[in-house]
Amino acid sequence: MTGTQINYYFLCHRKLWLFTNKIDMEQNSDVVSMGKFISESTYKREDHEIKIDDIVLDFYDGKTKIIHEVKKSDKMEELHLWQVKYYISVLEEKGIDGVTGEIDYPKLRQKIKVELTPNDKTELSRIKDDIQKIINLNTPPDIINKPFCKSCSYYDLCYV
């Protein structure tokens, strides 16, 4: 399971299914490119994209045990929170205790602290089960037709 899958679970089940089934449209997305640029330019002196199993952390501070996830906008804050909570759970499963997270919104000059509670762990377990059900479907879920669909990298697949 990846952080992107957690993120897409909250955003759009169809996008989750398409992405997981190797239908990747994001290489052509200006929004994705801008997000990567912001992430890469925020922590110039730090190592970027630390890979642990199937997750990729934007930055992890080993001294403070803080996972930093850099985002362009806080419009989808809930899915950002769950993505970081998932990352915290993965590090805890690896035996790293006391990990917290921080979502950095450099353009907004804001930071959001993230912790993983026992209730969050239960909810993450349910979410991971739901994700497995979605990605195991034979066909993609229905189109959700939300305002943000127009800026989605999968728009052409869904609407054209």
Stockholm file with secondary structure:
# STOCKHOLM 1.0

chainA/1-160         MTGTQINYYFLCHRKLWLFTNKIDMEQNSDVVSMGKFISESTYKREDHEIKIDDIVLDFYDGKTKIIHEVKKSDKMEELHLWQVKYYISVLEEKGIDGVTGEIDYPKLRQKIKVELTPNDKTELSRIKDDIQKIINLNTPPDIINKPFCKSCSYYDLCYV
#=GR chainA/1-160 SS CCHHHHHHHHHCHHHHHHHHTTCCCGGGCHHHHHHHHHHHHHTTTSCCCEEETTEEESEEETTTTEEEEECSCSTTHHHHHHHHHHHHHHHHHTTCCSCEEEEEETTTTEEEEECCCHHHHHHHHHHHHHHHHHHTSSSCCCCCCCGGGGGCTTHHHHHC
#=GC SS_cons         CCHHHHHHHHHCHHHHHHHHTTCCCGGGCHHHHHHHHHHHHHTTTSCCCEEETTEEESEEETTTTEEEEECSCSTTHHHHHHHHHHHHHHHHHTTCCSCEEEEEETTTTEEEEECCCHHHHHHHHHHHHHHHHHHTSSSCCCCCCCGGGGGCTTHHHHHC
//
